[in-house]
Amino acid sequence: MSVLIKKKEIRLLSGNEAIARGAFEAGVKVASAYPGTPSTEILENFVRYEGVYAEWAPNEKVAVEVAIGASMGGVRALAAMKHVGVNVAADPIFTASYTGVRGGLVIVTADDPELHSSQNEQDNRHYAVAAKIPMLEPSDSHEAKEFTRLAFELSEKYDTPVFLRTTTRISHAKGVVRLEEPSGPAFAPGFTPDPAKWVMLPLNAKRRHVVVEERTRAMREFAETWDGNRIEWGDRSLGIVTSGVSYQYVKEAFPEASVLKIGLAWPLPERLFREFAAGVSRVVVVEELDPHIETHVKALGIPAQGKEMIPIVGELDPRIVRQAITGEAIPLRAPEPVPPRPPNLCPGCPHRGLFFALKKLRVTVTGDIGCSTLAALPPLGAMDTCICMGASIGNAHGMEKALGKDGAGKVVAVIGDSTFLHSGVTGLMNVVYNRGISTVILLDNDITAMTGAQQNPATGMTLHGEPTRRTDLPALCRALGVEHVYTVNPHDMKQTEGVLRREVARPEPSVIITKAPCALLPEHRRRKRPVYEVIADLCTGCKACSRLGCPAIEWVPFTPEEAVAAGKAATQKGMARISPLLCDGCNQCPPLCKFQAILEKKP
């Protein structure tokens, strides 16, 4: 939906769409990212604009290094990632704080309070403090666009990378955004050699550290006068300091209160804090996750309340904020009853056949980030650990070295294709180099699936939709020194189990690549595929097929009377049924039925 007002277009955009638009309007020429919820849509939208270059990098560290290089080359550049991605990219980020920039450099960190799709709930405002990099924090889609443009201006004015921090609600909620014409830096692209600035030898870095501290002092003065940090005077009996999406909750819960809205999460405006505190009777700091603002307010000697009332875990909402500050119990409307939808692998997912076989082998399975993590849940229950991107291989090697060859049987690492290229390659190299014996299972489903089907170096396609050379995964594993590399079709349950049993028993490292496309890929969905059904007369209710955990396989319970009416023994508790709407025709379930009750449905 869009309308024209004063010859400028107004659109309803998500925060991620607004950041992409802001980057385009700021004249960004190069953007690099690794997909990760809730940041993924930034590059997916940015790449649609004319005259820009965008790419999926193998990991966040590479994405930031690419953006730094583009900035050195004199163009504005952006790197985007979810909050844990900054952990991966921290090394170049901290040094880029010293080197500074030429073209503006902005790093988007999309935090995930409530862990909607993450393994932790870290608050990345701490990175701004530790790296001494300014951080802007928008409160809605309009600010997401405007702050993105401002971030590039600040980056060039103060010779610094700039963080732009969002959270899941800002990233995905939609708001009204006014579109403007793109602009850009005043200077032409081109690299100017300057070793004192770009080469961080210890002598140069010492000098640049002084520049960083001078820059921080200048940014503190900016923080005091910039209207993104502003006082909204109201009822002075209550003054609330807040930022980001929490500002929206505060305004809804306390529309009459005085509010100090913080748009620059670092450095913080100390004089503005004092002015606000002097004008109200009570100061409360409302922020999600850690007491970042609260700590600095209290360090100024300002008596303020915060995390003793406001939860430090999870997301906030207007009800939580009001109840925390006033003590009022606000009644909740009873939720509408909905059918339970536990997380599960999709019907036809190639990972299901592998994990079913792994469970039968009863081996220890170190897992990784991605769709495959869902195999830790019942009924598969075939994954024992999950730490971070790429950790499965190192975890397996460490466990094997700790327990010895006879300690707990063979340890198997499971990792997706995109995750392997992100940060698993070095782990496999380490297994080979340090004489490990782990079996590594590489799940190649032709896409980065968990974040919504993004391309990666193994898919043969770029973010721009251009064909490119694809990484040969078997050849890469062999180049790392793995002598035993095998490819199997995970839908072929018998073959997969046979190869697993053989390789788990092997007293040296090996790699098994399970090769089958994600069931949600359009080209896969377009194929003519069979649909299976359960022959009621043959089903004994043994539940062997149900142990696959496929959403297409339903369990129909019987009472003794219903069992007899269906021609079954009164003791049969029910039977399986396959939904023709959900069945993907993967052929994993028919071999499991020893009564041959699952057959291809005739047209």
Secondary structure, DSSP 8 states (H G I E B T S, - for coil): -EEEETTEEEEEEEHHHHHHHHHHHTT--EEEE---TTTTHHHHHHTTSTT-EEEE-SSHHHHHHHHHHHHHTTS-EEEEEEHHHHHHHHHHHHHHHHH--SS-EEEEEEE-TT-SS-S----THHHHHHHT--EE--SSHHHHHHHHHHHHHHHHHHTS-EEEEEEHHHHH-EEEEE-------SS-------HHHH---HHHHHHHHHHHHHHHHHHHHHHHH-TTSEEE--EEEEEEEEEHHHHHHHHHH-TTEEEEEESEEES--HHHHHHHHHT-S-EEEE-SSS-HHHHHHHHTT---B-TTTS-SSS---HHHHHHHHH--------------------TT-HHHHHHHHHHHHT-EEE--SSGGGGGGSTTT----B--STTHHHHHHHHHHHHH-TTTSS-EEEEEEHHHIIIIIHHHHHHHHHTT---EEEEEE-SSBTTTTSB--TTTTB-TTS-B-----HHHHHHHTT-SEEEEE-TT-HHHHHHHHHHHHT-SS-EEEEEE---TT-HHHHTS----EEE-TTT-----TTGGG--TTEEEEE--HHHHHHTTS-TT--EEEEE-TTT-----SSGGG-TT--EEE---
